[in-house]
Amino acid sequence: RKEVEQDPGPFNVPEGATVAFNCTYSNSASQSFFWYRQDCRKEPKLLMSVYSSGNEDGRFTAQLNRASQYISLLIRDSKLSDSATYLCVVNPRTGNQFYFGTGTSLTVIP
Amino acid sequence: ETGVTQTPRHLVMGMTNKKSLKCEQHLGHNAMYWYKQSAKKPLELMFVYSLEERVENNSVPSRFSPECPNSSHLFLHLHTLQPEDSALYLCASSQDLGNEKLFFGSGTQLSVL
């Protein structure tokens, strides 16, 4: 079983739409969770950390469900510039490994 | 500018060549990492260094040889690579090991012919 699983998409949504991505993780002891964004042919960049109580940063909302072992990312009012691959990242705190999902591809269409 | 600089950005090499990838971080971080990113696959951790000491080696073939001369610099020496080693190689750093956020360099796109 993969440590982190994501729906690869692609998600093609019109500007202004709301889109949500989910990610599941296998290690119930995982402690840290992140969403990274990776543009085509660029490096991953931290989008936001995911806290137990859920957190919001502008149009982006991240939530954690420990019971079901998944995290989610909600993007409201999608912009063309949101087009990218969104990577779910989990740190189980055992060892030094960050586990990455394969990423979910989002294209926002004019 | 992420504070992590990688060179070269692109590299094409034959299977008998020897080359090195370089990474430098200007963030004062204590941990540095090498990741491999292949198409349609998640990032794979290759090596982890903390305060210049290697703390993890994820069963990487010996044709990849890391070097960390100080906490700001990380190298990946390559020799006798295979075509399947073609990938994007990403360097990252974090303040310390553990739950810290990762800061990535722009990567080296490697093609092995």
Interface residues (C-beta under 8 A of the other chain):
Chain A: K2 V4 P8 Q31 S32 F34 Y36 R41 K42 E43 P44 K45 L46 S49 L87 V89 N91 R93 G95 N96 Q97 F98 Y99 F100 G101 T102 G103
Chain B: T2 A31 K40 K41 P42 L43 L45 V48 S50 V55 E56 N58 L90 L97 G98 N99 K101 L102 F103 F104 G105 S106 G107 Q109
